[in-house]
Structure formats: C-alpha cells, structure tokens
C-alpha cells in the first residue's frame, strides 16, 4: 500500500501475483463530509481490473520484464529509460525505509520524482 495526502493505492499481490487472468488494484480518496454536528465518511474507493495472465503467461508482467531484459542484453544497447526507472525505484524504496525507521511518519521524497 502506498498512501499520501491525495489518497492511496493498494496492490494486494504486488510481489507474488495471484493465479488467474486478471490483476486487481484499488485506489481511494476518502471524503469526510461535515454538516453541523453531523458527519459522514465516504471511502472514495475504486477497484481496477486489468486483463493479464499469471504463472509465466506471455502477457504477465514478469514474463514481459524478462523478455525486455533479454532483448536489451542481446541488442547490446542500453534502453535509455532503464537507468531513470532504476533510480526512481531506489528513491521510492529509500523513502519507504526512512518512513519505516521513523515509525511510519511521512517523509519527503528526495530528490522529487518528476513524472
């Protein structure tokens, strides 16, 4: 789960995909409505479904990742986006570590990841 000031993203099978033909993730941005002394919390959640096989299916993310890596090695050319993706991954992982060390407190991602 990743959460921030504008909502959350939950990927229950992030590292080990569930068996099947779909991957599922959830996004949410709870809404807290207050009218006088009355209040109501709405979850603001949405489930997303993506058609993708698992367990070595050619369309599975892990299959595509290994295929792309092998193609890059065979070509002898570095895909210019890979170093940037690796750095962004490490920046996010460092922020997760820093937050864990700080008992789950929010941390600033440094350097900011540009989209």
C-alpha positions as CSV (number, residue, x, y, z in Angstrom):
1,X,0.0,0.0,0.0
2,X,1.2,3.5,-0.9
3,X,-0.7,6.4,0.6
4,X,-0.4,10.2,0.5
5,X,-2.3,13.4,1.0
6,X,-4.5,12.8,-2.0
7,X,-5.4,9.1,-1.5
8,X,-4.0,5.6,-1.6
9,X,-3.0,2.8,-3.9
10,X,-3.3,-0.8,-2.8
11,X,-1.9,-3.7,-4.8
12,X,-2.6,-6.9,-2.8
13,X,-0.5,-9.2,-5.0
14,X,2.3,-6.7,-5.8
15,X,5.3,-9.1,-5.5
16,X,3.6,-12.6,-5.9
17,X,0.8,-12.4,-8.4
18,X,-2.4,-14.3,-7.6
19,X,-3.3,-17.0,-10.0
20,X,-5.8,-16.1,-12.7
21,X,-6.4,-13.9,-15.7
22,X,-6.8,-10.6,-14.0
23,X,-4.8,-8.3,-11.8
24,X,-6.7,-6.1,-9.4
25,X,-5.7,-3.0,-7.5
26,X,-7.6,-0.3,-5.6
27,X,-7.3,3.4,-5.4
28,X,-9.0,5.6,-2.9
29,X,-9.5,9.1,-1.7
30,X,-11.8,9.2,1.3
31,X,-14.2,12.1,1.7
32,X,-15.2,13.4,5.1
33,X,-18.4,15.4,4.9
34,X,-19.4,17.6,7.9
35,X,-22.7,19.4,8.2
36,X,-23.0,21.0,11.6
37,X,-22.9,18.2,14.2
38,X,-23.5,15.5,11.6
39,X,-20.6,13.9,9.8
40,X,-20.2,11.1,7.2
41,X,-17.1,9.4,6.0
42,X,-17.2,8.0,2.4
43,X,-14.5,5.6,1.4
44,X,-14.0,7.0,-2.1
45,X,-12.5,3.7,-3.2
46,X,-12.4,2.3,-6.7
47,X,-11.3,-1.2,-7.8
48,X,-9.5,-1.6,-11.1
49,X,-9.2,-4.8,-13.1
50,X,-6.6,-5.4,-15.8
51,X,-6.7,-8.5,-18.0
52,X,-3.3,-10.2,-17.5
53,X,-2.4,-13.8,-17.1
54,X,-0.2,-15.2,-14.4
55,X,2.3,-18.1,-13.9
56,X,4.5,-17.5,-16.9
57,X,1.8,-16.4,-19.3
58,X,3.3,-14.4,-22.1
59,X,1.3,-11.3,-21.1
60,X,2.3,-11.5,-17.4
61,X,4.4,-8.5,-16.2
62,X,7.2,-10.7,-15.0
63,X,7.3,-12.5,-18.4
64,X,7.5,-9.2,-20.2
65,X,10.2,-7.9,-17.8
66,X,12.4,-10.9,-18.5
67,X,11.7,-10.7,-22.3
68,X,12.6,-7.0,-22.4
69,X,15.8,-7.6,-20.3
70,X,16.9,-10.4,-22.6
71,X,16.2,-8.4,-25.7
72,X,18.2,-5.5,-24.3
73,X,21.2,-7.8,-23.5
74,X,21.1,-9.3,-27.0
75,X,20.9,-5.9,-28.7
76,X,24.0,-4.6,-26.8
77,X,22.3,-1.2,-26.4
78,X,21.1,0.3,-23.1
79,X,17.4,1.3,-23.1
80,X,17.8,5.0,-22.0
81,X,14.8,4.9,-19.7
82,X,16.1,2.0,-17.6
83,X,18.6,4.0,-15.5
84,X,15.9,6.5,-14.8
85,X,13.5,3.8,-13.8
86,X,16.1,2.2,-11.6
87,X,16.9,5.5,-9.8
88,X,13.2,6.2,-9.2
89,X,12.7,2.8,-7.8
90,X,15.6,3.3,-5.4
91,X,14.4,6.7,-4.4
92,X,10.9,5.3,-3.5
93,X,12.5,2.3,-1.7
94,X,14.7,4.7,0.3
95,X,11.6,6.8,1.3
96,X,9.8,3.6,2.4
97,X,12.8,2.7,4.5
98,X,13.1,6.2,6.0
99,X,9.4,6.1,6.9
100,X,9.7,2.7,8.5
101,X,12.6,3.8,10.6
102,X,10.6,6.9,11.7
103,X,7.7,4.7,12.9
104,X,5.6,5.2,9.7
105,X,5.9,9.0,9.7
106,X,5.6,10.7,6.3
107,X,8.9,11.5,4.6
108,X,9.9,13.8,1.8
109,X,11.0,12.0,-1.3
110,X,14.3,13.5,-2.2
111,X,15.0,14.1,-5.0
112,X,11.5,14.6,-6.1
113,X,10.4,12.2,-8.8
114,X,9.3,14.0,-11.9
115,X,6.6,12.5,-14.0
